[in-house]
Amino acid sequence: MTLTRLLEGLRCASCGALDALCLDLTRALVECRECGQTALIVTDTDEGRSL
């Protein structure tokens, strides 16, 4: 079972589909349900804290 969320209000950079992007936190990627394009996400381990 994977935890996915629909990213509303965003367009796919490849095909331009609106509201077709899904965020998969388990696999750390965003995927378009229309064209299948995927993009890896980078998480901030410091959560914005300065040194």
C-alpha positions as a Markdown table, in Angstrom:
| # | Residue | x | y | z |
|---|---|---|---|---|
| 1 | Met | 0.0 | 0.0 | 0.0 |
| 2 | Thr | 1.4 | 3.4 | -1.0 |
| 3 | Leu | 0.4 | 6.8 | 0.3 |
| 4 | Thr | -0.4 | 9.1 | -2.6 |
| 5 | Arg | -1.9 | 12.5 | -2.7 |
| 6 | Leu | -3.4 | 14.4 | -5.7 |
| 7 | Leu | -1.7 | 17.8 | -6.2 |
| 8 | Glu | -4.6 | 20.1 | -7.0 |
| 9 | Gly | -4.0 | 23.2 | -9.0 |
| 10 | Leu | -0.7 | 22.1 | -10.6 |
| 11 | Arg | 0.0 | 21.3 | -14.2 |
| 12 | Cys | 2.4 | 18.7 | -15.6 |
| 13 | Ala | 5.4 | 20.3 | -17.2 |
| 14 | Ser | 5.5 | 17.6 | -19.9 |
| 15 | Cys | 1.9 | 17.3 | -21.1 |
| 16 | Gly | 0.2 | 20.3 | -19.5 |
| 17 | Ala | -2.6 | 18.3 | -17.8 |
| 18 | Leu | -4.2 | 20.1 | -14.9 |
| 19 | Asp | -4.8 | 18.2 | -11.6 |
| 20 | Ala | -3.1 | 15.1 | -12.9 |
| 21 | Leu | -0.1 | 15.0 | -10.6 |
| 22 | Cys | 0.1 | 12.6 | -7.7 |
| 23 | Leu | 2.7 | 12.8 | -4.9 |
| 24 | Asp | 3.9 | 9.4 | -3.6 |
| 25 | Leu | 5.7 | 10.0 | -0.3 |
| 26 | Thr | 6.7 | 6.4 | 0.1 |
| 27 | Arg | 8.7 | 6.4 | -3.2 |
| 28 | Ala | 9.6 | 10.1 | -3.0 |
| 29 | Leu | 8.3 | 11.0 | -6.4 |
| 30 | Val | 5.6 | 12.9 | -8.3 |
| 31 | Glu | 3.9 | 11.2 | -11.2 |
| 32 | Cys | 1.5 | 12.5 | -13.9 |
| 33 | Arg | -1.5 | 10.2 | -14.3 |
| 34 | Glu | -2.0 | 11.4 | -17.9 |
| 35 | Cys | 1.4 | 11.0 | -19.5 |
| 36 | Gly | 3.3 | 8.9 | -16.9 |
| 37 | Gln | 6.1 | 11.4 | -16.5 |
| 38 | Thr | 7.9 | 11.1 | -13.0 |
| 39 | Ala | 10.1 | 13.4 | -11.0 |
| 40 | Leu | 12.0 | 12.6 | -7.8 |
| 41 | Ile | 11.5 | 14.9 | -4.8 |
| 42 | Val | 14.2 | 16.0 | -2.4 |
| 43 | Thr | 13.3 | 16.2 | 1.2 |
| 44 | Asp | 14.9 | 18.8 | 3.5 |
| 45 | Thr | 16.4 | 16.9 | 6.4 |
| 46 | Asp | 17.2 | 20.1 | 8.3 |
| 47 | Glu | 13.7 | 21.4 | 7.9 |
| 48 | Gly | 14.9 | 24.9 | 7.0 |
| 49 | Arg | 17.0 | 25.3 | 10.1 |
| 50 | Ser | 20.1 | 27.5 | 9.7 |
| 51 | Leu | 23.5 | 26.6 | 11.0 |
